[in-house]
Amino acid sequence: MTNSVFPVIRDSFYELPGSISKLAPLGHRIMIAADSNTSVLFAKEVAQILMPYFSEVHTYVFEAGEEHKNLRSVEGLLRELISLHFDRKDCIAALGGGVVGDMAGFAASIYLRGIPVIQLPTTLLAQIDSSIGGKTGVDYEGFKNMVGAFHMPSLVYANTSAIQSLPEEQFFSGMGEVIKTALLADARLFSAIERKRLEILARKEGILYDLVGRCSEIKAEIVERDPKEKGERALLNLGHTIGHAVEKAKNFTMLHGYCVGAGLAAAARMSADRGYLTEEEFGRITDLCRYFRLPVKVEGLDPEEVFRYTKSDKKMAGGQIRFVLIRRIGEAFYTDDVTDEELMRGILSVLA
Ligand SMILES: NC(=O)c1ccc[n+]([C@@H]2O[C@H](COP(=O)([O-])OP(=O)(O)OC[C@H]3O[C@@H](n4cnc5c(N)ncnc54)[C@H](O)[C@@H]3O)[C@@H](O)[C@H]2O)c1
């Protein structure tokens, strides 16, 4: 199988065989890895669609939830692959959100030193972000995504109609990454989200299709130019440095996209303080976050603790924090010269 960073966006699973047949000689075996929710919602349909094209279609079910994103869960899948004698011509399909995608992708990267993986993302976050770009892995000893590998999927196929069944808070969490993507790369997309916010909130099919299409394209373009995060890919961390620190300080009880919302508000504040953004632009960013229920103020946190976690974020360059700021709506840049005082002001601006 060849690898392509660019996702296929459709509004059903029916065109999946067409996309797969372009990549691989059919007839091999496929393991659909889902979680305890996506297996119920989609696994049967996907298995039926794939059945005529593979010699065997198997399903493996992880327990749903970030707390299960660990080596033990990955081992369960590896054991199943071994017991079925999967070989290098066989493949795994990750059917679910970012948790399934990260674990199934990681299992595919290490099983027999690497077998192909197909990503079938079913959350908004996974469709525009986590399924694209080949980062896989698990949480380890309290550290998020600490153990993993780069393993580019052979295909990313997003069925946007899957978003309809997402619980509300998961939808809003995905909107955190949507707003981030627009902010860092596409001013017109940002304005379109502002204009069409009611339709987005109502999850109108056409608008979701456009939103996933444009956001996933932006991510794929960045990854294609910088697959191993040597430079530009760092821009995708907009809102994530303080966002991750908030997530950790909240003991991972707050959804990722919500923490990104707070991180975006902090980055916007710091960008406005440096004179890049006007107060009006800062207001547009926080208004849009609020509209999609993303907290721009977080309660019950100790600023010193958030500061400490921010400084210990993985994305550091030689001990100095690499921070993504917003030059204007639709353009971000990263810098190593953010001072401790600026960082603290950014953090304080989002703590209630
Ligand atoms: N690899 C990357 O580049 C990357 C990037 C961003 C985030 N991530 C990772 O992604 C994970 C978060 O992903 P997520 O937000 O998709 O969470 P998730 O995978 O936990 O999914 C959220 C919940 O929604 C359920 N679900 C999934 N699809 C559904 C659907 N269509 N209808 C109803 N319920 C559905 C899941 O079972 C789960 O309970 C984190 O672990 C994060 O570290 C990875």
The ligand as an SDF file (V2000), in Angstrom:
LIG
                    3D

 44 48  0  0  0  0  0  0  0  0999 V2000
   -2.4710   11.5070   16.5860 N   0  0  0  0  0  0  0  0  0  0  0  0
   -2.6960   12.7890   16.5480 C   0  0  0  0  0  0  0  0  0  0  0  0
   -2.1320   13.5310   15.7420 O   0  0  0  0  0  0  0  0  0  0  0  0
   -3.6910   13.3870   17.5100 C   0  0  0  0  0  0  0  0  0  0  0  0
   -4.0960   14.7220   17.3620 C   0  0  0  0  0  0  0  0  0  0  0  0
   -5.0680   15.2050   18.2340 C   0  0  0  0  0  0  0  0  0  0  0  0
   -5.5990   14.4020   19.2360 C   0  0  0  0  0  0  0  0  0  0  0  0
   -5.1470   13.1190   19.3540 N   0  0  0  0  0  0  0  0  0  0  0  0
   -5.7050   12.2250   20.3770 C   0  0  0  0  0  0  0  0  0  0  0  0
   -7.0770   12.0230   20.0880 O   0  0  0  0  0  0  0  0  0  0  0  0
   -7.7440   11.6660   21.2920 C   0  0  0  0  0  0  0  0  0  0  0  0
   -9.0610   12.3780   21.3650 C   0  0  0  0  0  0  0  0  0  0  0  0
   -9.8480   11.9650   20.2700 O   0  0  0  0  0  0  0  0  0  0  0  0
  -11.4320   12.1580   20.2750 P   0  0  0  0  0  0  0  0  0  0  0  0
  -11.7660   13.5140   20.7390 O   0  0  0  0  0  0  0  0  0  0  0  0
  -11.9020   11.6990   18.9710 O   0  0  0  0  0  0  0  0  0  0  0  0
  -11.8820   11.2000   21.4900 O   0  0  0  0  0  0  0  0  0  0  0  0
  -12.3560    9.6600   21.5690 P   0  0  0  0  0  0  0  0  0  0  0  0
  -11.6800    8.8370   20.5820 O   0  0  0  0  0  0  0  0  0  0  0  0
  -12.2310    9.2990   23.0050 O   0  0  0  0  0  0  0  0  0  0  0  0
  -13.8950    9.7520   21.1800 O   0  0  0  0  0  0  0  0  0  0  0  0
  -14.7630   10.4630   22.0210 C   0  0  0  0  0  0  0  0  0  0  0  0
  -15.9810    9.6390   22.4160 C   0  0  0  0  0  0  0  0  0  0  0  0
  -16.8920    9.6120   21.3300 O   0  0  0  0  0  0  0  0  0  0  0  0
  -17.2570    8.2830   21.0140 C   0  0  0  0  0  0  0  0  0  0  0  0
  -17.5320    8.3010   19.5840 N   0  0  0  0  0  0  0  0  0  0  0  0
  -16.6520    8.2620   18.5630 C   0  0  0  0  0  0  0  0  0  0  0  0
  -17.2750    8.4470   17.4020 N   0  0  0  0  0  0  0  0  0  0  0  0
  -18.5860    8.5850   17.6820 C   0  0  0  0  0  0  0  0  0  0  0  0
  -19.7340    8.8310   16.9000 C   0  0  0  0  0  0  0  0  0  0  0  0
  -19.6510    9.0520   15.5860 N   0  0  0  0  0  0  0  0  0  0  0  0
  -20.9410    8.9150   17.5180 N   0  0  0  0  0  0  0  0  0  0  0  0
  -21.0330    8.7620   18.8780 C   0  0  0  0  0  0  0  0  0  0  0  0
  -19.9730    8.5630   19.6730 N   0  0  0  0  0  0  0  0  0  0  0  0
  -18.7580    8.4720   19.0840 C   0  0  0  0  0  0  0  0  0  0  0  0
  -16.0880    7.4460   21.4560 C   0  0  0  0  0  0  0  0  0  0  0  0
  -16.4650    6.1150   21.6960 O   0  0  0  0  0  0  0  0  0  0  0  0
  -15.6820    8.1760   22.7350 C   0  0  0  0  0  0  0  0  0  0  0  0
  -16.5000    7.7800   23.8020 O   0  0  0  0  0  0  0  0  0  0  0  0
   -6.7940   12.0090   22.4270 C   0  0  0  0  0  0  0  0  0  0  0  0
   -6.2720   10.8150   22.9590 O   0  0  0  0  0  0  0  0  0  0  0  0
   -5.6930   12.8120   21.7560 C   0  0  0  0  0  0  0  0  0  0  0  0
   -4.4430   12.6350   22.3810 O   0  0  0  0  0  0  0  0  0  0  0  0
   -4.2170   12.5920   18.5100 C   0  0  0  0  0  0  0  0  0  0  0  0
  1  2  1  0
  2  3  2  0
  2  4  1  0
  4  5  1  0
  4 44  2  0
  5  6  2  0
  6  7  1  0
  7  8  2  0
  8  9  1  0
  8 44  1  0
  9 10  1  0
  9 42  1  0
 10 11  1  0
 11 12  1  0
 11 40  1  0
 12 13  1  0
 13 14  1  0
 14 15  2  0
 14 16  1  0
 14 17  1  0
 17 18  1  0
 18 19  2  0
 18 20  1  0
 18 21  1  0
 21 22  1  0
 22 23  1  0
 23 24  1  0
 23 38  1  0
 24 25  1  0
 25 26  1  0
 25 36  1  0
 26 27  1  0
 26 35  1  0
 27 28  2  0
 28 29  1  0
 29 30  1  0
 29 35  2  0
 30 31  1  0
 30 32  2  0
 32 33  1  0
 33 34  2  0
 34 35  1  0
 36 37  1  0
 36 38  1  0
 38 39  1  0
 40 41  1  0
 40 42  1  0
 42 43  1  0
M  CHG  2   8   1  16  -1
M  END
$$$$
